[in-house]
Amino acid sequence: MASSSTGASSGSSSFALQNSGSSEGCPQEQNQVMDQRKRKRMISNRESARRSRMRKQKHLGDLMAQVGQLRGENAQILQSTDVTTQHYLSIEAENSILRAQVAELSHRLQSLNEIIGYVSSTSLLFESDDQAGLLGGDDGFMNPWNVVSAWMNPPAMASADIVMY
């Protein structure tokens, strides 16, 4: 583009030089040449402005398309984050329940171990008494081990509630 405009200006300047040499500066001809140059420059400027507007419009369209794409990606990420948060909260609630169950079962186990320890220590005591003939015979005394054993192992009766678990 630059070569065509320089070629046009050099051609018109040589025309102007030829005309000025022959008529020795006719102001009307110089005005026509200047007007012609102005018109060419105006046309060139208009075309350049049109191209600039088109580039700007295309750039704006590209940016709008990118905004749409990014909004879609953002919505997808937000949805994924919401799903992940809900999943996390449900697992956290389940984890809390399981921790409470572990604490309760640990407490039960500790209590049962204490009972077993107590029963074991007293059964040794009663066994030595049994050997002496003080308990478990026809004397009318009851063996405490049998009482604890009956308490820890009740008769097998299943209710509907227990079967479900």
C-alpha positions in Angstrom: 0.0 0.0 0.0 2.8 2.4 0.8 4.4 1.8 -2.6 1.1 2.6 -4.5 0.6 5.8 -2.6 4.3 6.9 -3.1 4.0 6.0 -6.8 0.8 8.0 -7.1 2.3 11.0 -5.4 5.5 10.9 -7.4 3.5 10.6 -10.6 1.3 13.5 -9.7 4.3 15.6 -8.6 6.0 14.9 -12.0 2.7 15.9 -13.6 2.7 19.1 -11.5 6.3 19.8 -12.4 5.6 19.4 -16.1 2.5 21.6 -15.9 4.3 24.2 -13.8 7.1 24.3 -16.3 4.8 24.8 -19.2 2.4 27.3 -17.8 4.6 28.8 -15.1 2.5 28.3 -12.1 -1.1 28.6 -13.1 -2.9 28.8 -9.7 -6.0 27.1 -11.0 -4.1 24.1 -12.2 -2.2 23.9 -8.9 -5.5 24.1 -7.0 -6.9 21.2 -9.1 -3.8 19.1 -8.4 -4.0 19.9 -4.7 -7.7 19.1 -4.7 -7.0 15.8 -6.4 -4.4 15.0 -3.8 -6.8 16.0 -1.0 -9.5 13.7 -2.4 -7.1 10.8 -2.8 -5.9 11.3 0.8 -9.5 11.6 2.1 -10.5 8.4 0.2 -7.4 6.7 1.6 -8.2 7.9 5.1 -11.8 6.8 4.8 -10.7 3.3 3.6 -8.2 3.1 6.5 -10.8 4.1 9.0 -13.3 1.6 7.5 -10.6 -1.2 7.8 -9.9 -0.1 11.4 -13.6 -0.2 12.3 -13.9 -3.6 10.8 -10.8 -4.9 12.7 -12.3 -3.4 15.9 -15.7 -4.9 15.2 -14.1 -8.3 14.6 -12.0 -8.0 17.8 -15.2 -7.1 19.7 -17.0 -10.2 18.3 -14.1 -12.4 19.2 -14.1 -11.0 22.7 -17.8 -11.5 23.1 -17.5 -15.1 21.9 -14.7 -15.6 24.5 -16.9 -14.1 27.2 -19.6 -16.6 26.3 -17.2 -19.5 26.4 -15.7 -18.4 29.7 -19.2 -17.9 31.3 -20.1 -21.4 30.2 -16.9 -22.8 31.7 -17.5 -20.8 34.9 -21.0 -22.2 35.3 -19.7 -25.7 34.8 -17.0 -25.2 37.4 -19.5 -23.8 39.9 -21.8 -26.7 39.3 -18.9 -29.1 39.8 -17.9 -27.2 43.0 -21.4 -27.5 44.3 -21.6 -31.2 43.7 -18.2 -31.7 45.4 -19.3 -29.6 48.4 -22.5 -31.6 48.8 -20.5 -34.8 48.5 -18.0 -33.6 51.1 -20.8 -32.5 53.5 -22.5 -35.9 53.3 -19.3 -37.8 53.8 -18.4 -35.5 56.7 -21.8 -36.2 58.3 -21.3 -39.9 57.8 -17.9 -39.6 59.3 -19.3 -37.9 62.4 -21.8 -40.7 62.9 -19.1 -43.3 62.5 -16.9 -41.5 65.0 -19.8 -41.4 67.5 -20.4 -45.1 66.9 -16.7 -45.9 67.4 -16.7 -43.9 70.7 -19.8 -45.7 71.9 -18.4 -49.1 70.9 -15.1 -48.4 72.6 -16.9 -47.4 75.8 -18.9 -50.6 75.6 -15.8 -52.7 75.0 -14.0 -51.0 77.9 -17.0 -51.7 80.2 -17.2 -55.3 79.1 -13.5 -55.7 79.6 -13.9 -54.3 83.1 -16.7 -56.8 83.8 -14.7 -59.7 82.4 -11.7 -58.6 84.5 -13.9 -58.4 87.6 -15.6 -61.7 86.9 -12.3 -63.4 86.2 -10.8 -62.1 89.5 -13.9 -63.1 91.5 -14.2 -66.4 89.7 -10.7 -67.3 90.8 -11.7 -66.4 94.3 -14.9 -68.4 94.1 -13.1 -71.3 92.5 -10.8 -71.5 95.4 -13.8 -71.4 97.6 -15.5 -74.1 95.5 -12.6 -76.3 96.0 -13.0 -75.8 99.7 -16.6 -76.9 99.3 -18.1 -73.7 100.4 -20.0 -72.8 97.2 -21.7 -74.7 94.4 -22.6 -77.7 96.4 -25.7 -78.7 98.2 -25.1 -75.9 100.7 -27.6 -73.7 98.9 -25.0 -71.2 97.7 -25.1 -70.1 94.1 -22.0 -69.8 91.9 -21.6 -66.0 90.9 -19.9 -67.1 87.7 -23.2 -68.6 86.6 -25.0 -65.4 87.3 -22.6 -63.3 85.3 -22.5 -65.8 82.5 -26.3 -65.8 82.4 -26.2 -62.0 82.3 -23.6 -61.8 79.5 -25.3 -64.6 77.5 -29.0 -64.2 77.7 -31.2 -66.9 76.2 -31.5 -66.6 72.4 -34.7 -64.8 71.7 -34.8 -62.6 68.5 -37.3 -59.8 68.2 -38.2 -58.2 64.9 -36.0 -55.1 65.8 -32.9 -57.2 66.3 -33.3 -59.2 63.2 -33.3 -56.1 61.0 -29.8 -55.2 62.3 
